[in-house]
Amino acid sequence: MKKENATDTYIGIIAEIADKLEAIKSYAVDDHMGVEADKVNWGNVGTAKALLALLNEAAEFSGI
């Protein structure tokens, strides 16, 4: 059994973060969270605000 080292684990986690960020960008920005412009309702606004709050928390945690 190969023992994991911190560098390999760190690089794997960074790759997962990059994948998640790309998926969020694709969903939230490119696909407008799956909502057509003429069908936006206040529920969609709340969902977008919740996602933004989570992203702001991640950015603050990251020092951005």
Backbone hydrogen bonds, N-H to C=O, Kabsch-Sander energy under -0.5 kcal/mol:
donor,donor_aa,acceptor,acceptor_aa,energy
9,T,5,N,-2.1
10,Y,6,A,-2.9
11,I,7,T,-2.7
12,G,8,D,-2.0
13,I,9,T,-2.2
14,I,10,Y,-2.6
15,A,11,I,-2.1
16,E,12,G,-2.0
17,I,13,I,-2.5
18,A,14,I,-2.4
19,D,15,A,-2.2
20,K,16,E,-2.5
21,L,17,I,-2.7
22,E,18,A,-2.2
23,A,19,D,-2.3
24,I,20,K,-2.7
25,K,21,L,-2.5
26,S,22,E,-2.6
27,Y,23,A,-2.5
28,A,24,I,-3.5
29,V,24,I,-0.6
29,V,25,K,-1.8
30,D,25,K,-2.2
31,D,26,S,-1.6
33,M,27,Y,-2.9
34,G,31,D,-1.7
35,V,32,H,-1.7
39,K,36,E,-2.4
40,V,37,A,-0.9
45,V,41,N,-1.7
46,G,42,W,-2.3
47,T,43,G,-2.2
48,A,44,N,-2.6
49,K,45,V,-2.5
50,A,46,G,-2.3
51,L,47,T,-2.3
52,L,48,A,-2.5
53,A,49,K,-2.4
54,L,50,A,-2.0
55,L,51,L,-2.4
56,N,52,L,-2.8
57,E,53,A,-2.2
58,A,54,L,-2.3
59,A,55,L,-2.7
60,E,56,N,-2.7
61,F,57,E,-2.6
62,S,58,A,-1.8
63,G,59,A,-0.5
63,G,60,E,-1.2
64,I,59,A,-3.1
